[in-house]
Amino acid sequence: MNYESKNEPMVSNRAFTHRMLRHFCLSSLVIGVALGVGVAGYHIFAGFSWMDSLLNASMILGGMGPVGELPGDGAKVFASLYALFSGLVFIGASAILFAPVAHRVLHAFHIDDSDQAP
């Protein structure tokens, strides 16, 4: 995803909105894949139903904690690794989502008054 350099004018609001939409879709895809990994893992390792797996994976990914009792050591190892993975996914997805905003703010500090279009 190309961003304008500090020597280029700031993109229009329309282009910025499209950039935000692309970043939102990418961060949603990252979260969706992470949720899918969690649902499959809870279903395979803990033997939960698909709905209970979705609930537990969503709660872990959202930072709330597990809901169901984990039946064995394999399920507990998976849950701990998934919790660590989820923390990194949350940070990464947040960075993807807010990168255009941070770039636009920083870019605004580098624009001279003579650089802006009338």
Protein Blocks (a to p, Z undefined) as FASTA:
>chain_A
ZZddfkbccddfklmmmmmmmmmmmmmmmmmmmmmmmmmmmmmmnopafklmmmmmmmmm
nonopfbdcfbfklmmmmmmmmmmmmmmmmmmmmmmmmmmmmmmmmmmmpcfklpcZZ
